[in-house]
Amino acid sequence: MSTLYEKRVSHDYYDEDYFETGTMSGRSCYSYYRWMPEVTLRMAMAMIEYAGIDRSQKVLDFGCAKGFVVRAMRTLFRDTHGCDASAYAVRRCDPEVDRYVKLATETEPIPFDTEFDICMSKDVFEHIAYADLPKILSAIAAKSRRLLTIVPLGDGQRYLIDAYEDDQSHIIREGVDWWLESLKTAGFRNVKWDYHVMGIKDSWHRINPQGNLVVLSER
């Protein structure tokens, strides 16, 4: 456990190999990371319904990679912006939404001056070092009234879904109670949580119905 707590992954790790040939190189679970409209629009609609996001609200996708969820949300008439720590992903951002996506840095994890009604973060927080997660959550709390969190679950040592071990940048492997308490400590009140929301990570749910967590929180 001590090595997990001490682990950090450089932002440079999330390069072309990570997104395009990750499954072949053993660096990630990604292969030719690209726009897949049917899957991404379905997921975006599920997020909208679960969090009750209406057209008047301003949305942030924290850890948006190439901006595909940003594109899906904007297609569904939600005013969505995104940021990501991968310089490669931001450079290769979907041209439909590149003007809405910015590079996140260690000193400026949320590079927007505005306040958002809701921040969404799917499969991102598990990549963050244990010691760094509180300040990331606090930064989000300072810029967003609500937070939709989606993370893989573990037992402290391994993920409940074995395939998640294939991404070498995965760090946090904790259970439901740990995540709920971490959000609470950062200033959020957990409104509701589920292991699965139809339309979000459906294929992984079939492998293990309790392998992922979806949490809606507010400050």
Secondary structure, DSSP 8 states (H G I E B T S, - for coil): -HHHHH----GGGSSHHHHHSHHHHTS-S-SS----HHHHHHHHHHHHHHHT--TT-EEEEET-TTTHHHHHHHHTT-EEEEEES-HHHHHT--TTTGGGEEE--SS-SS--SS-EEEEEEES-GGGS-TTTHHHHHHHHHHHEEEEEEEEE-B-SSSBSSGGGGG-TT------HHHHHHHHHHTT-EEEEEES-BTTBSHHHHHH-TTSEEEEEEE-
